[in-house]
Amino acid sequence: MNCFYISIEKNIKVFELYKVLWKERGIEGIRADTMTEGIEKAIEIERSKTDELYFIDIVADDVDYMPQLRILCEETNAPILIATSNYNEIERDDALNNGADAYGAYSEISEQQDLNGVVAVINSINKRAKKRKSPSRIISHGDILIAADYHQAFIKDKELFLTGLEMKLMQYLMINRGNVLSHGMILQEVYNDDGEVSLDSLYSTVKRLRKKINDIAKFKYIQTVREVGYRLITNSSKE
């Protein structure tokens, strides 16, 4: 059984408390500071087929985490539980409709009671859990996550709304992040170029993609290599 827990908090005390309580039950606690990082860790555990138990605390405060929640629910077999000190019935309904197994209020004065409730939910879910599909094509690094099968991309946990061509370009750059990709390589891979696509079309696509990225993040993810092509770097890499 793998355990994943989403905490809608930005309070290190919450994680440290639960980490101790989970450890008493033989469950390793892992902190993830973004949904992207949490999904990456969850999929790593899922693919490792380990018999160890993990508790992943994902901080998702101040972001719309529902799109990533759908991906997390599809890509893992683990129960997903959400605790928040800012309980909201609309958010509760959205979370449950998007695949979460439980959504409840967190209170600093009833931590042990909260944990017992979480354990009870996990035990109940595991008795009736059905195997889900194998993980899909998820590409993540630093602040960027791309879920190609869902046609979704995220930077800093904010969703990028991309066209099909922009998604293909972003995915190709991400797979080859850090490497310089020539104009010809991109035209061939992204456009399936038969010799009729002009560089102007590529320039326009890159310009649109950059604008969408820059509307969210103040970092030049796509770098121009003059007279050669482009390369993608992340602000958490040293590429």
N, C-alpha and C positions, 0 to 999 in steps of 0.2 A: 504494500500500500504506500503510495506517495501522497503527502499532505501538502496542500497549498492554501495559504490563507492571505486574503487581501485586506489590509488595514487602511482605512481611509483616514489616516492621521499623518501629521508631521510632528510627531512627539517621540523622541528617542526613548523616553521612559516606557512607552507602551511596548515597544519591541523588546527592550531589555527585560521587562517583567515577564512577557510571554515566553521569551527565550529560556528563562530559568525554569518556568513551569513545564514547558514542553520537554526540556532536557531531563526532568525528573521522570518522564515517561519514555525516555530513550529516543526522543525525536530531535534531530539536529535543526537548529534555527538558522535561517539565512535571511539577511536583510537585502532588499532591493529598493533603490531610491527612485525608480521610475517603472512604469508599466512595461516599457521595452526591456529593461534589465530583468524584470520578473518573468516575462515570457521566455526570454533567452535561457534563464536558469531552469525554468520549469521544463522546457523542451529538452535541455541537456539531461536532466534527471530522467525524464520519460524515455529517452532513447538509450540511456545507460542500463535500463532494466535492473537497477539496483534493488536489493531487498531492504535497504535502509529506509527509515522514515524521515521525511523532511518537512519543515514548517517554513514556508516562504512568506515573509511579511513585505508586501508591496505597498509603498507609499503612493497613493494616487490622489492626494489632496489638490484641489484647485485645477483639476483637469477633467475633461469629459472622458471617462475611462470606459464607457460602454462599448465602443468599437473594438478596443483591445480585449475587453472582457469576453466578447463573442469568440475571438480568436483563441484565447486561453481555454475557454470551455471546449472548443472543438478539438484542440490539439493536445489535451491532457486527459487522463483517466481519473484524475484526483478530484476529491470534493473541493469546492471553492466557497469560502465563507467570508462575508464582509461584515466588519464591525466599524461603526462610526459614532463619534460623539455628537454628530450633527444629523440626527435621524430625520429622514424625509420620506414620506409615504410614496411620493411619485418616484423618487430614486429607488426605493425598495422594489416597487413594481417593475421598473425598468431593469434592475439588476436580476431579479428572478426570471423575468421574461427572456433575458439575454443569456441565461444558463447558470447563474449563481445558485448554489444549493441552499444558502441561508443568508439572511441580511438582518442585522440586529443592532441595537444601540450599545455602545461601549460606555461603561461607567468606571471611573477610577476607584470608586468605593466598593465595587463588587467584582474585582478581577477574577478571583477564584471561581465565583459563580459563573462568570462569563466563559471561562475556560472549560468548566464542566459541561456547559451547554454545547460548546464547540465540539468537544470529544464525543458527546452523545450523538450529535448530528453526523459526525464522521462515521461512527460505528453503524448507525442506521443506514447511511448511504452505501457503505461497503458491503452490506448484506444483500443489497439489491442492485449493485452497480453492474452495468453491462459494458463490455469492451467497446471502446470507440475506435474510430479509424486511426491509421498510422499518421504521424505528424506530416503536415504538408510542407510546401516549400516556404520556409521562413528564413529570411536573411536579416541578421541584425548585427550591428557594431556601433559602439558608442551611443550616440543619441538617435540613431536611425534604425528603423525597423520596417521591413517590407514583407508583406504577406501576399505573394503573387496570386495564389489561388483565390484569394478574397478580393483581389484588386484594391488593396489598401496599403498605404504607406504612412509612416508617422515620423516626425522629427520633434524631439523634446516632448513626446507624448501628445503632440498636436497632430491631427490628421491632415495629410496633404490630399487634396482632391485633384487627381491627375487624369488626363486623357489616356487612352490606350497607348499611344505613341510615347507620351511622357513617362508612363509607367515602365514601358520596355526600356527606355533610355535610362531611367533611374535604376532599374534592376541590373542592367548591364554594367553601369558605372559602379554599383555597389558590389557586385560579384568580383569586379576587378579593381576595387578601391586601392589607391596608392600607386597604381600602374598608369602610365601614359597610354591613352587609347587614341590612335590616329583617326582623322576624319574618315578615311576609307574603312577602317575596322568598324567604326560605329555605323556607317551607312550600310555596310554589309550585314551586320548583326541585327541592328534595330530596324532598318528600313527594308531589309532583304533586297538591297540595291541591285538593280539590273543594268545600272549605268545611266538611268534616266533621272535619278534624284539629284537635285542640285545642292551645293553646300549651303545655299541660302535657306533651304528648308531646314537643314540641321541647325544652322545659326538661330533660326526663329524658335525651334523647339527648345534649344538650350536656354534662350532668353526667357521664354515663358516659364520653364522649369525653375530657373534661378529666381524669378520674381516670386513664385509661389513659396519657394524655400525662404527667401529673404523676408517675406511677410511674417514669418514665424520666428526665424532665428537670425541673429546678427553674426553670421559666420559664413565665409566663402567656401562652401562645401565643394563646389565645382570650380576647379582652377583651369584657366586657359593656358595651354602650352603653345606659344605663338608659332603659327605656320605649321603646327603639327596636329594638335587635337586637344583633348581634355583629360583631366584626371579628377577623381573624387577622393577627398580626404575627410576625416571626421575630426572634430575638435577634441576628441579624447584619444586620438592616435598620434603617433610620432612618425607617421609615414611622410 
